């Protein structure tokens, strides 16, 4: 792979600086403030005993997520969706993606008839908000499950989390595969892809789009290889945050 430097001095395979601050919210049962470079997302996990009506009596729990961007998380102010009276399609899509990613690593029977709602609020956006949300949401989820265990809502010998999960954006810019695209790279990418990977290396979701020319199988493989390496690095940061 090319060793050329990007606009911010990174190599193609190098992620931006990633920080995860667990326990950022004093009120939530689990929380994490995550940064992928200038992108910052606050992830909070709220635990509630009981499940939605359609799940009652089945002995299984439920995990879901909601995503939003603050009005000045971008260069120009966006109107709040609550004021507009309609949640946008992008917001729905990303909320569902985060929920699917988390449910892929949760044993709902081990969770018991309890519900966890993860809120991912983008404080500042510079590309990769959905991938940062998924990565931070896992930390908030794990903290909330441990809180529930200490309170007796989840059995001490139960193992609700079957694996970890993280996500990264990868893409091809000027013919070069890159990991963790910042906004200036994302808007120029010939191919843009979001990849969600478990700690064991299984793929939960691959969202890839070509802009203009289609991408080849070899390019797809190179992007997935980048994603595997980067999400492995993210997994180590998640574990370190949960152990701090």
N, C-alpha and C positions, 0 to 999 in steps of 0.2 A: 504493500500500500504506500501511496505517496506520503512523504514526510513534510510536504509543504505546509506552511503555517497559514492559519485562517486570519481574518481581520482582527480578532481579539488575541492572536498569538498562540492559539491552540493547534495541536496536530489534528488530523482528520478523525482519529479514533478517540481523542480526549474529550471528556465531558467538561462542562463548566464546573466551577466550584459548587459543591452540593453540601448544604448544612441541614441538619434536622434537629430541632429543639423540641424534645418531648415534654409533655406536661405544661404547655404554654398557657392553657386556659385553666383558671382555678375552679371554674364552675363545671366544666364537662368531665364526664367519667374517663374520657381519653382524649388527648389532643396532641398535635404536632404542628409546629411552624416549619415549613420546608422551603428551601431556596434552591433553585437551579439557576445559578448566576443571578441576574436581576429579576427573574420570575420568583414571586413569593406567594405561597398559598397557606392559609390557615385551615387545618383539618381538625374537626372536632367530632367525637363519637358520643352519642347520647344513648344510654341504656334504659330500656323500659321493660319491666316484667310483663309477660303476656305477648300475644301475637295478633295479627290482623284476623278478622272473623273467619276468613276462608282457610286459615291454618289451625284454628282451635281444635284441640282434642287429638291432634296428630303426633304430638310429642316432638315437634320440630320448631326451631326458631326461624328468625328472618333477619336478613341484613340488606339494607338499601342505602342509597346515597342521593344527595342533592348537591348540585354545583351552581355557583354563581360568580359573577365578576362585579367588583365594586365599580361605581361610576367613573372614578378616576384611576382605575387600574391600567388604563390605556392613555395614549397621548392626548386624546380629546375625550371630554366627558360623554359617557353613555347614559341614556335615561334608564332609570331602574325599571326592571320588568314588572315589578309590583305596581308601579305607577302607570305603566302602559296597559296593565290589565291582561297581559298575555305573555306567557313564557315562550321564548323563542325555540325554534327547532334545534339549534346548536346546543342550547342549554339542556334540553331534553336528552339529546343524543349523548352528551358527555356524562350526564347524571346516570344514565343507564349503563354506559361503559364502566364507570367506576363501580357501580353496584355489581355488575357481572364479574368484574375482576376480583372483587373481594369475596363474592360467594363461591368462586372457584377454589378457594383455599379454606373454606369453613365447613365443618361437619355440623349440619343443622340439628341433627339428633343430639349430638354432644352439647350443643348450645342450649338445648332445652327450649321450652316455650317462652322465649325471651326475644326482644327485638332490639336491634342496634341500627341507629340512623347516623350516617356519616355526612357531615356538612363540609364541603370544600369551597371556601371563599377565596377568590383570587384578589390579593391585595395589590399586586403589581404584575403586569404581564409583559414578558419579553420572549415569547415563544415557549412551547412545551407546557402550557398550563394543565392540560389533561394528564400528561405523564407525571408531572410533579404531584398532581392531586392524588393519583393512584398510589404513588410511592409513599406519600405522607399519610394517606388514608389508612394504609396497612398498619403503620405505627400507632395511630390513634385507635384503631380497632383492637390491636393487641393489648394496648394499655387498658381499654375499657373492659375487655374480657377478663383480664387479671383483676381489675377492680371488682367485677361481678363475682369472681371466684372468692375473693376475700370477704365479700358480703353474704356469701352462701347462696347466691342466685344460680351459680353454676357449680356442679359437683367438683370437689377438689381433685378427684381422679379423672375427670373428663378432659378430653383434648379437643376443644372446638377448632383450633387452628391446625390444619393438616400440612401447611407449607406457608412460605412467605410469597409475596407477589410485588413486583415493581414494574415500571414502564419507562420507556425512553423513546424519543423521536429520533429517527434516522432519515437520511435523505441524500440525494445526489445533487451537488451544486457544481456547475462548470465541469461536469464529468467525473467528479471525485465523490466517493461515498463518505458521508460525514455522520458523526454521532452527536446527539443532543443539539439540535439546531436552535440557534438564537433567532429572533424575529427577522433580522436583516438577511439571514440565510434562508429562512423558511419561505419568505416571499419570492426568493429567486430560485427555489429548488425545482429542478426538472422532475424529480420524484420525491415525494414526501410520504413518510410512513411512521405510524405509531405502533409500537410493539409492546405487548404485555406478556411478561414471562414470570413463571414461578421460580422459587428458589432452587428447585431441582432441574430447571431448564426446560420445563414444558411451556408451550405457547398457549396463552389464554385467548389472545386476540391479535390479529395482524391487520391493520388498516393502511392500505397502500394505494396511492394515486399518482398517476403520471400526468404531467402538465406538458402537452405538446407531443413529444415522441414517447412511445411506450418503453418500458424498461425490460431488460433481458433477464433470463433465468440466472445468468451469472451475476448480474447486478443485484437481483433479489437475494441471492445467496450471500453476497458480500454485505448487504444491509442487515440480514438476519444474524450473520456472524458478529457484526458490530453490536447489535442489540443484545446478544447473549453476553458478550464481554461487559458491556456497560451496565446491564441489569444485575450482573454478578457483583460489580462494584457497589451498586446501590444496595444490594442485599446486605453487604458487609456494613454499610453505613446504618441501615435499619437496625441490624442486630446491635451495633454499638450504641445507638440511641436508646434502645429498649433496655440495655444493661447499665446505662448511666444513672 
